[in-house]
Amino acid sequence: MVARLAVFDIDDTLLDSHKQLLPSTIKSIDRLKAQRVHVAIATGRNMAMARPVIDALDLRDYVLCNGSAAFADRHQVHRHTLSKENVAKLIRAADEQQIDIVVESLDGLHGHTHPGQRTHAVLDNFKAPQLDYAPDYYLDHDVYQAMMFYPHALDQNLPHPDEFSFVRFHECGVDIIPKAGSKAQGIAKLAAAIGVAPANVVAFGDNQNDREMLQSAGIGIAMGNAAPEIKALADLTTTDCDHDGIANGLQQIGWL
């Protein structure tokens, strides 16, 4: 039997617009497992934020922090952290612009500042765990990525070191990830670890941080709620996250 891997973004892909798993999605994941298809998430969330979905679907494979960490059979097979020097530059700029910044370890969110109302609203939307207020956390700990909370108008006011990519996940939220990394890189490390050829990977996504994985997967499937430029990168488009997009996409490619 040819080894296959199905990879799913979480927000507005696996989860509907109310942050719930549709019954059709749960059934589809169970059917994939019964066929011995590897099932994984590829998310911008860290372990703490992804844990509810991992547990709900009993997943053993996952790509976290926008590809900076990958786990195969619950063992870490890839890590890519940010340099302390460049994180320090970013934090100084955030302080100058009075922008909230949160650094992320594999298991937690660590606030450099006490979060304002805008930051709370974004984090609440993603049901994020409580922030640990630790202004200097980055000095002595590994940082997989960071989040900054500001509107588009402030994009040009911040330094963009060569090491970083700035990927907007919300109108007031930006992920800062390694420029050399992406969900696609993390998926490649996972697929290699479990013996799945790139051509036998299907990836579902909807947002800017899904661009690379939709292009690199054997089959890239955009959700119906994705922006037009994301749909243009995919091999096909399914229905949206509120209307059985996972089930319909898997049926469309003959995996169900």
C-alpha positions as CSV (number, residue, x, y, z in Angstrom):
1,M,0.0,0.0,0.0
2,V,1.3,3.5,-0.9
3,A,1.9,5.7,2.1
4,R,-0.2,8.8,2.0
5,L,-0.4,12.0,4.2
6,A,-3.4,14.4,4.6
7,V,-2.4,17.7,6.2
8,F,-4.9,20.3,7.4
9,D,-4.6,23.9,8.5
10,I,-6.7,24.4,11.6
11,D,-8.5,27.8,11.7
12,D,-11.2,28.2,9.0
13,T,-10.2,24.9,7.5
14,L,-10.5,22.0,10.0
15,L,-12.5,24.3,12.3
16,D,-15.5,26.1,11.0
17,S,-16.1,29.9,11.5
18,H,-17.3,29.2,15.0
19,K,-14.1,27.3,15.9
20,Q,-15.9,24.0,16.0
21,L,-15.2,20.7,14.2
22,L,-18.1,19.8,11.9
23,P,-19.5,16.2,12.2
24,S,-18.5,15.6,8.6
25,T,-14.9,16.6,9.3
26,I,-14.6,14.3,12.3
27,K,-16.1,11.4,10.2
28,S,-13.8,12.2,7.3
29,I,-10.7,12.1,9.6
30,D,-11.8,8.8,11.1
31,R,-12.3,7.3,7.6
32,L,-8.8,8.4,6.6
33,K,-7.3,6.7,9.6
34,A,-9.2,3.5,8.9
35,Q,-7.6,3.5,5.5
36,R,-4.2,3.9,7.2
37,V,-3.7,7.4,5.7
38,H,-1.5,9.5,7.9
39,V,-3.4,12.6,9.2
40,A,-1.7,15.7,10.4
41,I,-2.3,19.4,11.1
42,A,-0.1,22.2,9.8
43,T,-0.8,25.3,11.8
44,G,0.5,28.6,12.9
45,R,-0.4,27.6,16.5
46,N,2.1,26.3,18.9
47,M,1.5,23.1,20.9
48,A,-0.5,24.7,23.6
49,M,-2.8,26.4,21.2
50,A,-3.1,23.3,18.9
51,R,-3.6,20.8,21.8
52,P,-7.4,20.9,21.8
53,V,-7.5,19.9,18.1
54,I,-4.7,17.3,18.5
55,D,-6.6,15.7,21.4
56,A,-10.1,15.9,19.8
57,L,-8.8,14.1,16.6
58,D,-6.3,11.9,18.4
59,L,-3.5,13.0,16.1
60,R,0.1,11.6,16.3
61,D,1.6,13.8,13.5
62,Y,1.6,17.6,13.6
63,V,3.4,20.6,12.1
64,L,3.4,23.6,14.5
65,C,4.5,27.2,14.6
66,N,4.1,27.7,10.9
67,G,6.5,24.9,10.1
68,S,9.2,25.7,12.7
69,A,8.4,22.4,14.6
70,A,7.3,19.0,13.2
71,F,6.3,15.9,15.1
72,A,6.1,12.4,13.7
73,D,4.4,9.8,15.9
74,R,4.5,12.5,18.7
75,H,8.3,12.7,18.5
76,Q,9.9,16.0,17.4
77,V,11.7,15.5,14.0
78,H,12.3,19.2,13.1
79,R,13.0,22.5,14.9
80,H,13.9,25.9,13.7
81,T,14.1,28.7,16.2
82,L,14.7,32.5,15.8
83,S,18.0,34.2,16.7
84,K,18.0,36.2,19.9
85,E,19.8,39.1,18.2
86,N,17.0,39.6,15.7
87,V,14.2,39.0,18.1
88,A,15.8,41.7,20.3
89,K,15.8,44.2,17.3
90,L,12.1,43.4,16.7
91,I,11.2,43.9,20.3
92,R,13.0,47.3,20.5
93,A,11.1,48.4,17.4
94,A,7.8,47.2,18.9
95,D,8.5,49.1,22.1
96,E,9.2,52.3,20.0
97,Q,5.9,51.9,18.1
98,Q,4.0,50.9,21.2
99,I,3.0,47.6,19.6
100,D,2.2,44.5,21.6
101,I,4.6,41.5,20.9
102,V,4.3,38.0,22.1
103,V,7.1,35.4,21.7
104,E,6.2,31.7,21.4
105,S,7.9,28.7,22.8
106,L,6.7,25.3,21.8
107,D,4.3,25.1,24.7
108,G,3.4,28.7,25.6
109,L,2.8,32.3,24.8
110,H,5.0,34.9,26.5
111,G,4.0,38.5,26.5
112,H,6.7,41.1,26.3
113,T,4.1,43.7,27.2
114,H,0.8,43.6,29.1
115,P,-1.6,43.1,26.2
116,G,-4.0,45.8,25.2
117,Q,-7.6,45.5,24.2
118,R,-6.8,44.9,20.5
119,T,-4.4,42.1,21.3
120,H,-6.9,40.4,23.7
121,A,-9.6,40.5,21.0
122,V,-7.3,38.7,18.5
123,L,-6.1,36.1,20.9
124,D,-9.7,35.5,22.2
125,N,-10.8,34.9,18.6
126,F,-8.3,32.0,18.4
127,K,-9.1,30.8,22.0
128,A,-5.5,31.2,22.9
129,P,-4.3,30.1,26.3
130,Q,-3.5,32.7,28.9
131,L,-0.4,34.7,28.3
132,D,2.6,34.4,30.6
133,Y,3.9,38.0,31.2
134,A,7.6,37.6,30.7
135,P,9.3,40.6,29.2
136,D,12.7,39.1,28.8
137,Y,11.7,35.5,28.0
138,Y,13.5,35.6,24.7
139,L,16.9,36.2,26.3
140,D,17.2,32.8,27.9
141,H,14.7,30.5,26.0
142,D,14.2,29.2,22.4
143,V,11.7,31.2,20.4
144,Y,9.9,29.4,17.5
145,Q,8.0,32.4,16.3
146,A,6.5,35.7,17.5
147,M,3.2,37.5,17.1
148,M,2.7,41.2,16.8
149,F,-0.6,43.1,16.9
150,Y,-1.0,46.1,14.7
151,P,-3.0,47.1,11.6
152,H,-1.7,47.2,8.0
153,A,-0.9,50.9,8.2
154,L,2.1,50.3,10.5
155,D,3.7,47.6,8.3
156,Q,6.4,50.0,7.1
157,N,7.4,51.2,10.6
158,L,9.0,48.0,11.6
159,P,12.4,46.4,10.7
160,H,12.3,43.3,8.5
161,P,15.5,41.5,9.2
162,D,16.5,39.0,6.6
163,E,15.9,36.1,9.0
164,F,12.1,36.9,9.3
165,S,9.0,36.6,7.2
166,F,6.0,38.6,8.3
167,V,2.8,36.7,7.6
168,R,-0.5,38.4,8.4
169,F,-3.1,36.0,10.0
170,H,-5.6,38.7,11.1
171,E,-6.3,42.3,10.2
172,C,-4.5,43.2,13.4
173,G,-2.2,40.2,13.9
174,V,1.1,39.2,12.2
175,D,3.1,36.0,12.7
176,I,6.9,36.5,12.6
177,I,8.5,33.3,11.4
178,P,11.9,32.2,9.9
179,K,12.2,33.4,6.3
180,A,13.7,30.0,5.5
181,G,10.8,28.2,7.0
182,S,7.2,27.6,6.2
183,K,4.5,25.0,6.7
184,A,5.8,23.4,3.5
185,Q,9.2,22.9,5.1
186,G,7.7,21.4,8.2
187,I,5.5,19.1,6.2
188,A,8.5,17.9,4.1
189,K,10.3,17.0,7.3
190,L,7.3,15.1,8.6
191,A,6.7,13.3,5.3
192,A,10.3,12.2,5.1
193,A,10.1,10.9,8.7
194,I,7.1,8.8,8.0
195,G,8.1,7.6,4.5
196,V,5.5,9.5,2.4
197,A,6.6,10.8,-1.0
198,P,5.8,14.5,-1.8
199,A,3.4,13.4,-4.6
200,N,1.3,11.5,-2.0
201,V,0.6,14.5,0.2
202,V,-2.7,16.4,0.1
203,A,-2.9,19.8,1.9
204,F,-5.9,21.8,2.8
205,G,-5.7,25.6,3.7
206,D,-7.2,29.0,3.4
207,N,-4.8,31.7,4.5
208,Q,-1.6,33.5,3.7
209,N,0.5,31.1,5.7
210,D,-0.8,28.2,3.7
211,R,0.6,29.4,0.4
212,E,3.7,27.4,0.2
213,M,2.1,24.1,1.4
214,L,-0.7,24.4,-1.1
215,Q,1.9,24.8,-3.9
216,S,4.3,22.1,-2.7
217,A,1.8,19.4,-1.8
218,G,1.0,16.6,-4.4
219,I,-2.5,18.0,-4.2
220,G,-3.2,21.5,-2.8
221,I,-6.9,22.1,-1.9
222,A,-8.1,25.6,-1.0
223,M,-11.1,26.1,1.2
224,G,-14.1,27.9,-0.4
225,N,-13.6,30.7,2.2
226,A,-10.0,31.3,1.0
227,A,-9.1,34.6,-0.7
228,P,-8.9,34.5,-4.5
229,E,-5.1,34.6,-4.5
230,I,-4.9,31.6,-2.3
231,K,-7.4,29.6,-4.5
232,A,-5.2,30.5,-7.5
233,L,-2.3,28.6,-5.9
234,A,-4.2,25.5,-5.2
235,D,-5.0,22.5,-7.6
236,L,-8.7,22.8,-6.7
237,T,-11.1,24.5,-4.4
238,T,-13.6,22.8,-2.1
239,T,-16.6,24.2,-0.3
240,D,-16.1,26.5,2.7
241,C,-15.3,25.6,6.3
242,D,-19.0,25.8,7.3
243,H,-20.3,23.6,4.5
244,D,-18.4,20.3,4.7
245,G,-15.3,21.6,2.9
246,I,-13.0,18.8,4.2
247,A,-15.4,16.0,3.4
248,N,-16.2,17.4,-0.1
249,G,-12.5,18.0,-0.9
250,L,-11.5,14.5,0.1
251,Q,-14.3,13.0,-1.9
252,Q,-13.4,15.1,-4.9
253,I,-9.9,13.6,-5.0
254,G,-11.1,10.1,-4.3
255,W,-9.5,9.7,-0.9
256,L,-13.0,9.0,0.7
